[in-house]
Amino acid sequence: MYFLTDELLFPPVDNANVEGLLAVGGDLSPERLLLAYQSGIFPWFDTDSLILWWSPDPRMVLYPDQIKISKSMRKVIRNNQFRLTKNTCFKKVLEHCSSVPREGQDGTWITDEMKTAYMKLHERGIAKSYEVWEGNTLVGGLYGVDLGHIFCGESMFSLTSNASKFAFIKLAQELQAKEYKVIDCQLHTDHLESMGAQEISRKEFIQLLN
């Protein structure tokens, strides 16, 4: 196991164990976080744990032009049920992502320390949020780290059916228009797979990053 020091570096991602765990410790400074994402690494840990840094193999990604939009979602979009904004309430999106209950999970990995770190990235224009509104009520959204050619998705939430799907679809469509390479989804879920995401090797992902 590689233990990070104050020095701003990570070990090669090939050093990660079979589960994808690469390193322990360090800090969540904007500089270290940005270096992590640029290197194919992300933090993920519990409240009572040391900071854990991951680079899984395989990696779950979505090519923006491969987003799958179901018939029911096409109807939702046509009916203008939702309205989308960007970066108007990043902190609220963070709070909802950390507090909305998730099946099979106790608590949250979005700790107060993580919130502070991503707020600092947001203030630098690197972390961004997509917000979904029904009328004047915030009902869904997502946030992630924008590297300019890859969007590293971190978390999303829904307070009403289909709201996070709407945010994800709109994100993919916008990034396709901007010719982004992929949306990094990090780890496999059936939900992401149903929307067109797929697993690629870590080597392929690093090549896309570079």
C-alpha positions as CSV (number, residue, x, y, z in Angstrom):
1,M,0.0,0.0,0.0
2,Y,1.4,3.4,-1.0
3,F,1.1,6.1,1.7
4,L,1.0,9.7,0.4
5,T,3.1,12.4,2.0
6,D,2.9,16.2,1.6
7,E,4.6,15.9,-1.7
8,L,2.2,16.4,-4.6
9,L,2.5,13.1,-6.4
10,F,0.8,9.8,-6.9
11,P,2.3,6.4,-7.7
12,P,1.7,4.9,-11.2
13,V,-1.9,3.7,-11.5
14,D,-0.7,0.2,-12.5
15,N,0.3,-0.1,-8.8
16,A,-3.4,-0.3,-7.8
17,N,-4.6,-3.5,-6.2
18,V,-7.2,-5.8,-7.8
19,E,-10.0,-3.7,-6.3
20,G,-8.5,-0.5,-7.7
21,L,-7.1,1.0,-4.4
22,L,-3.9,2.9,-5.2
23,A,-2.9,5.0,-2.3
24,V,-3.9,6.2,1.2
25,G,-3.5,9.5,2.9
26,G,-2.5,12.9,1.6
27,D,-5.0,15.8,1.5
28,L,-7.9,17.1,-0.6
29,S,-6.3,20.3,-1.7
30,P,-7.5,21.6,-5.1
31,E,-4.0,20.9,-6.5
32,R,-4.0,17.3,-5.4
33,L,-7.5,16.7,-6.5
34,L,-6.9,18.1,-10.0
35,L,-3.7,16.0,-10.3
36,A,-5.6,12.9,-9.3
37,Y,-8.4,13.4,-11.9
38,Q,-5.8,14.2,-14.6
39,S,-4.0,10.9,-13.7
40,G,-7.1,8.7,-13.7
41,I,-7.5,8.6,-9.9
42,F,-10.3,9.7,-7.6
43,P,-10.9,9.8,-3.8
44,W,-13.6,7.6,-2.2
45,F,-13.7,6.9,1.5
46,D,-16.0,6.9,4.6
47,T,-16.2,9.5,7.3
48,D,-14.1,7.6,9.8
49,S,-11.5,6.4,7.2
50,L,-8.2,7.8,5.9
51,I,-8.4,9.3,2.4
52,L,-8.4,6.5,-0.1
53,W,-7.4,7.0,-3.7
54,W,-8.7,4.7,-6.5
55,S,-8.0,3.8,-10.1
56,P,-10.1,0.8,-11.0
57,D,-9.6,-1.6,-13.9
58,P,-11.9,-1.8,-15.7
59,R,-13.3,1.8,-15.8
60,M,-16.9,2.7,-16.4
61,V,-17.4,5.4,-19.0
62,L,-20.0,6.8,-21.3
63,Y,-19.1,8.0,-24.8
64,P,-21.5,11.0,-25.1
65,D,-22.8,9.9,-28.6
66,Q,-23.8,6.6,-27.1
67,I,-26.3,7.8,-24.5
68,K,-29.4,5.7,-24.5
69,I,-32.7,7.6,-24.2
70,S,-35.7,5.4,-23.5
71,K,-39.1,6.1,-25.0
72,S,-40.4,7.2,-21.6
73,M,-37.5,9.7,-21.2
74,R,-38.1,11.0,-24.7
75,K,-41.7,11.8,-23.6
76,V,-40.5,13.5,-20.4
77,I,-38.1,15.7,-22.5
78,R,-40.8,16.5,-25.1
79,N,-43.3,17.5,-22.4
80,N,-40.9,20.0,-20.9
81,Q,-41.5,18.6,-17.4
82,F,-38.0,19.7,-16.3
83,R,-35.8,22.8,-16.7
84,L,-32.0,22.6,-16.6
85,T,-29.5,25.1,-15.2
86,K,-25.8,24.9,-14.7
87,N,-23.6,26.1,-11.8
88,T,-26.4,28.1,-10.2
89,C,-26.5,26.2,-6.9
90,F,-23.5,23.9,-6.7
91,K,-23.5,23.7,-2.9
92,K,-27.2,22.6,-2.9
93,V,-26.4,19.8,-5.4
94,L,-23.6,18.7,-3.2
95,E,-25.8,18.7,-0.1
96,H,-28.5,16.7,-1.9
97,C,-26.0,14.2,-3.3
98,S,-24.7,13.6,0.2
99,S,-28.1,13.3,2.0
100,V,-30.4,11.5,-0.4
101,P,-30.7,7.8,0.7
102,R,-29.3,5.2,-1.6
103,E,-30.3,1.6,-1.8
104,G,-27.6,-0.7,-0.2
105,Q,-25.7,2.2,1.3
106,D,-25.4,3.4,4.9
107,G,-24.3,7.0,5.3
108,T,-22.4,8.9,2.6
109,W,-18.9,9.1,1.2
110,I,-19.5,12.8,0.5
111,T,-18.1,14.0,3.9
112,D,-17.9,17.6,5.0
113,E,-14.2,17.5,4.1
114,M,-15.1,16.4,0.6
115,K,-17.8,19.1,0.3
116,T,-15.2,21.8,1.2
117,A,-12.7,20.4,-1.3
118,Y,-15.2,20.3,-4.2
119,M,-16.5,23.8,-3.4
120,K,-12.9,25.1,-3.8
121,L,-12.7,23.3,-7.2
122,H,-16.0,24.9,-8.1
123,E,-14.7,28.3,-7.2
124,R,-11.9,27.7,-9.7
125,G,-14.3,26.8,-12.4
126,I,-13.2,23.1,-12.4
127,A,-16.1,21.4,-10.6
128,K,-19.5,22.0,-12.1
129,S,-23.1,21.2,-11.4
130,Y,-26.1,20.5,-13.5
131,E,-29.4,21.3,-11.8
132,V,-32.9,20.0,-12.7
133,W,-36.0,22.0,-11.7
134,E,-39.7,21.3,-11.7
135,G,-41.2,24.7,-11.5
136,N,-39.1,26.5,-9.0
137,T,-38.2,23.4,-7.0
138,L,-34.8,21.7,-7.3
139,V,-35.6,18.1,-7.9
140,G,-32.4,16.6,-9.3
141,G,-28.9,17.1,-10.5
142,L,-25.3,16.0,-10.7
143,Y,-21.8,17.3,-10.2
144,G,-18.4,16.4,-11.5
145,V,-14.9,17.6,-12.5
146,D,-14.5,19.1,-15.9
147,L,-11.1,18.5,-17.5
148,G,-12.0,20.2,-20.8
149,H,-12.1,16.9,-22.8
150,I,-13.3,14.5,-20.2
151,F,-16.1,15.1,-17.6
152,C,-15.5,13.1,-14.4
153,G,-18.9,12.5,-13.0
154,E,-19.0,12.3,-9.2
155,S,-22.5,11.9,-8.0
156,M,-26.2,12.6,-8.9
157,F,-29.5,12.7,-7.1
158,S,-33.2,12.6,-7.7
159,L,-36.0,13.9,-5.5
160,T,-38.6,12.9,-8.2
161,S,-38.7,10.2,-10.8
162,N,-36.4,10.7,-13.9
163,A,-34.7,13.9,-12.7
164,S,-31.2,12.6,-12.5
165,K,-31.6,10.8,-15.8
166,F,-32.7,14.1,-17.4
167,A,-29.5,15.8,-16.0
168,F,-27.3,12.9,-17.3
169,I,-28.9,13.0,-20.8
170,K,-28.5,16.8,-21.0
171,L,-24.9,16.5,-19.9
172,A,-24.1,13.8,-22.5
173,Q,-25.8,15.8,-25.3
174,E,-23.9,19.0,-24.4
175,L,-20.6,17.2,-24.2
176,Q,-21.2,15.4,-27.5
177,A,-21.7,18.9,-29.1
178,K,-18.4,20.0,-27.5
179,E,-16.6,16.9,-28.8
180,Y,-15.7,15.6,-25.3
181,K,-14.1,12.1,-25.4
182,V,-16.0,10.5,-22.5
183,I,-17.9,10.9,-19.3
184,D,-16.0,9.1,-16.6
185,C,-18.5,7.1,-14.5
186,Q,-15.8,5.4,-12.4
187,L,-17.6,2.2,-11.4
188,H,-20.2,-0.1,-12.9
189,T,-23.8,0.2,-12.0
190,D,-26.8,-1.4,-13.8
191,H,-28.4,2.0,-14.0
192,L,-25.4,3.6,-15.8
193,E,-25.2,0.5,-18.2
194,S,-28.9,0.9,-19.0
195,M,-28.1,4.5,-20.2
196,G,-25.3,3.4,-22.5
197,A,-22.2,3.4,-20.3
198,Q,-19.7,0.6,-20.7
199,E,-16.5,-0.7,-19.1
200,I,-13.1,-0.1,-20.8
201,S,-9.6,-1.0,-19.5
202,R,-7.8,1.4,-17.3
203,K,-5.1,1.5,-20.0
204,E,-7.7,2.7,-22.6
205,F,-9.0,5.3,-20.1
206,I,-5.5,6.7,-19.4
207,Q,-4.9,7.0,-23.1
208,L,-8.2,9.0,-23.4
209,L,-7.0,11.2,-20.6
210,N,-3.7,11.9,-22.2
